[in-house]
Amino acid sequence: MAITRISRLRGCGVFRDFTWPTGLPEFGRYNLIYGWNGSGKTTISRLLRSLEARTAPTTGQVTLGVDGRDVRGDEFAQVILPVRVFNRDFIEESVFPRESDDLPPIFVLGKESVERQKDIDRLKASRRKSRRACRQRVPSGRMPKGRLTDAASTAPKSSRIR
């Protein structure tokens, strides 16, 4: 199975009412989509990403030509195609930059790994916040004076550990 054309786009991003022109050749095995900013590249990549994820597109009406038959966006869940989309949405979901003070940037790849890394970063932030709160309660890292510190300072010198 292969996508042969974008039969129709209605109300999808910049595509108010697009219909595949009669003389336009169908897609080949590999296709490159390029154009000016605002020309609809991201919209098309998101439609293809919906097809990859087997979910209906979030906006508008979509019909793709797949092996000579039209497939509507609400039918994407039933279509299994070897589609892989590497767009801005993929980067935001699957690539998480980690910055360290003494190492060059490290990137975490994969949606599950990104979520785990975000959990780790949240826990580290919580730990830093707790440590700051402790330092505010105990200034300069010293224990507050109490019975134990008073007893240690008044104990005979011979019994003190040096």
Secondary structure, 3 states (H helix, E strand, C coil): CCEEEEEEEEEECCEEEEECCCCCCCCCCCCCCCCCCCCCHHHHHHHHHHHHHCCCCCCCEEEEEECCEEEEHHHHHHCCCCCCCCCHHHHHHHEEEECCCCCCCEEEECHHHHHHHHHHHHHHHHHHHHHHHHHHHCHHHCCCCCHHHHHHHHCCHHHCCC
